[in-house]
Amino acid sequence: KMMSTAVKIISDGVIKFDGGTMFGQVPKMAWENNVVTDRRNRITLGLNCLLLQVCGRNILVDTGVGSKDVDNDKESLGLVPSRLLKGLKLAGLTPKDIHGVILSHLHFDHSGGCTRLDRTGNTVPTFPKARYYVQEACWREARSPNERCSATHRPDNFLPIEQRGQLELLDGDTEIFPGLNVVVTDGHARGHQMVMFNHGGERVVFLGDIVPTPHHLNLQVISAFDNSPEVTLEQKRDLLAQAQRHGWLLVFFHGYDTRAGYWERRGNTEYLRPVAL
């Protein structure tokens, strides 16, 4: 079964993170007028997964938080019930119709939907026929995270994939299918990868957490979650220059009001031209 369009955003709902954490070193005075915060200083972020049709296969990029979430997450992160499978259903697909899952990285808000609880309470892969593609460096870090990133890595999101033999580890930039590539952009997390898809004459780029929202198009805005902010800065400077030059369609995993668009320049002004996907 195939969906009708070759590129579609499938939302897993929303998540709320601390505004200061998302804006990193940029002080609240500089961003508070552009972003709505709740009384706990949290901003609402999207969980925008990407569904691609490539060479007769259905490929999902990132999986959101998923449906296993612990009750205290609901409260602290403002989660709504997982919408990923509902979104796939609207696209005419069931979990069995997904052939591949590409993970930008293994933080719980990107990999939670990889697995689900079965009727007996065991954690099993959500997509029984899919290969799951992860960078080896990312897998190693997720298996033995340090103190800074241990809370964001949850083994039941990814270990069952390996146990069922559905894991495919990648080593660096890779063409997974013709016209579908992953490019390593380490800064946010070790082995973080963005996904580039050539569709017709266009290049669609899923940025993962290297540029999580349109606010992060500002080079100074780098989330405090980032492993190596200086690396993020270099990667971001380079890829946004390319995005402008080549007219890439950018997809923001955590975009809420705007989920995709073109990063353009007119004279000295840079701006995002939003697109609905």
N, C-alpha and C positions, 0 to 999 in steps of 0.2 A: 504493500500500500504506500502511495506517495501523496504528499500534500500538494496543494494547487500552486503555491509560489515557492521559489527556490530559497528565499531568505525570509525568516519570520522571527520576531522577538516573542518568546514565551515567558511570561512573568511568573515567578514563584511567589509574588506578593511584595511585601515591604519589610524593612528592618529599620530600627532606630539606633543610631550610634551617637555618642557624645560629639557635639559640634567641634569643640576644641581639638579633639583627637583627629577628626577628619581634616581640619585645616592646618594641623601641625604647628609650625612656628609662627604662622600669621595670627596676630592678636584678634580677639573677638571684635574690637572696635572696627576693624577693617572689613569684616564680613557679615556682621549681624544684620545689616540693612538689606542684604541680598538673599538671606536664607531665613526660613521660618524655624524657630526652635520651640520645643515645648517647655513646660516649667521645670523640667529636669535637664534642660540645655541639650536635648537630643534633637537631631535632624532626621527627617524621614528620607530613607534611601530606597531605591528600587532594587529588585533582584531579577535582572533581565538576562535570561538565558537566551541562546540563539539556536534556532533550528535551521539547518541547511540541507539542501538536497544536492547530493554530489554523486555523479556517475550511478544513478539509480539507487543510491543509499540515503537513508535518513540519518543525519549526524546532529547530535546535540552538543552545544558548547556550554559548559558549566551547568550545575543542577540546582542552585539555590540552597536553601536551608533544609528543605525536605520535610517529611511528615513525622520524623521520630522525635521531634524536639521535646526537650525536658520542660516541665511546667515553669521553672524559674526563668527560662529563656523568654517565654511569652511575656512575662512581666518586665524583665529588665531590657529586652530588645524590642518590645512592642510588636511581636510577631502576629500575623494573621494566619489562619490555616493555610497550609501549602497549596499553591494553585497550579503547580507544574503539570500534574497529570491531567487536570481539567483543561489546561491550555493545549496540551497535546491532543486531547479528545476533540476539542474544537477544530483542530487542524486535521482531524480524521485519523489520528494515529493512537495506537495503544503502546504500552511499554515494550511489547514484543516486536514492534515495527522499527525500533531504534537499532541501527547497526553499529553505531560508534558513538562514544561519549568522549569529548576532548575536555580536559580539565586545565584551566589556566594555572591553577595551583590547588592546594588541598586545605585551605582554610575552610572552616565549617560552613560559612555562608555561601561558598561556591561548590562544596562537595557533599553537603548534607543529603541532597536528593539522589545521590549515587546508590544508596541502600535504603531499605525499608524493613519494617518488622513484618514477618509472616504471621499466619494464624497462631503458631505455637510460640510467638514471641522471640523467634530467632531473627538475627539481622542478615538479610540476603540482598544481593544486587537487585536494584529496581528494574534494570533493563537486562533480562535474562540472556538475550542473544547478542549483546553489544560487546565490542572490545572497548576498554577504557584506556585512553592515552594520557600518560603523565610523564613529565621529565624525571629522569632518574635522580637528579640532584634534589628535586622537590620531594620525591618519594623518601629519599634518605633522611631529609630534614624532618619530614612528617613522622617518620618512624622513631626518631630520637630527637624531639624538639628541645631547645634550650628553655630557660626560664621565661624569656620574653615572649616566646610564641607557643608555649605548651597549651595555653587555654584555647588558642584558635585551632589547634589540631585535635580531632577526636577520632580515635582509631576505628570506632564502629562505622565511620563514614567510608573508610577505604580498605581496611584489612579484609573484609569479606570478598572484595573484588579479586584480591590475590588468591584467597583460599579457593575460590571457584574457577581459577585459571582464566579470568577475563582481563587481566592486567597486561598492558603493553607499555614497557618503559622506553622512553626516547632519550637519545643522547644529543642534545643540541638542536639547531634548526632542522626541520624535517618536512618533506612533502609527504603528507599522509595519503592523499588521493590527488589525482591530477587537478591542479588549480587550487588545492587546499593545503596551506602551509602553516606550520607553527614556527614562531620566531621567539627565541629566548630573550626576555627582558628582565634580568635578575632583580633589579632594585627593591621591589616590594617584598619578595620572598625568594629564597634560593630556588632556581629552576622555574620561576614564574614564566609563562609563555603567553604571547598574544596569538590570535588566530587570523590569518589573512586568506580571504576567499575571492577568487576571480569569478565574477558573475557577469556574463555578457562582456561588455567592455569595461566593467566597473570593478574596483577593488573594495571589498567590504572588510573592515578591520575591527575585530572584537578585541578591545583593549585590556580586558580583565581589570586588575587593580593598578596597572601602571598609570592610567588616567581614569580613575573610577567614576568621576562625575564631570559634567561640563565645567564646574568650578575649578577643577584640577587642570584645565587647559592653561590656567595661569601658572607659569613655571615655578613661582615661589610656593604654590600651594601643594604640599606633599604631606600625606597623612602620617601621623605619629606611629601608625602600625608598620610603616616601611622599615624593612631590615637595614637597608643602606640608602638613605635619602640622597646622598651625592650621586650614587649610581642611577637612582630613579631620575634625578635631574638631567643627567647626561642623556639617558635613553629617551626621555620625554622630549628634550630639546630637539634631538635628531628626528624622532619619529613624527613630531608635529610639523617640522619643516617639510618633511617628505609628504605628509598628509595634505599640506597646502599646495605643494608643487604638483602633486599627481592627482589631486581631487579625490582622495579616499573618502568613502563613507564610513564614519566612525560610530561604533556602537559602545555605549557606556553601561557597564554592568550595573553600577549603582545609581544611574541617572533616574530621577523621579519625575520631574516635570518634562524634561527632555531626555529621550533615551538614545537618539541617534541624530547625526547631522554632519554637515561639511564644515571644516575649519577653513575660513576664507580670509583674505586680506584685501582691503581697498585702501590704497595710499598707505598711511601709517596705522590704519585701524584694522585690528583683527577681530573677527566675530564668528559665531557659530550659526550656520543656517540649518535650523532643525528639519528633520524628516520623520514622518511616521512610518514605522516598519511593522 
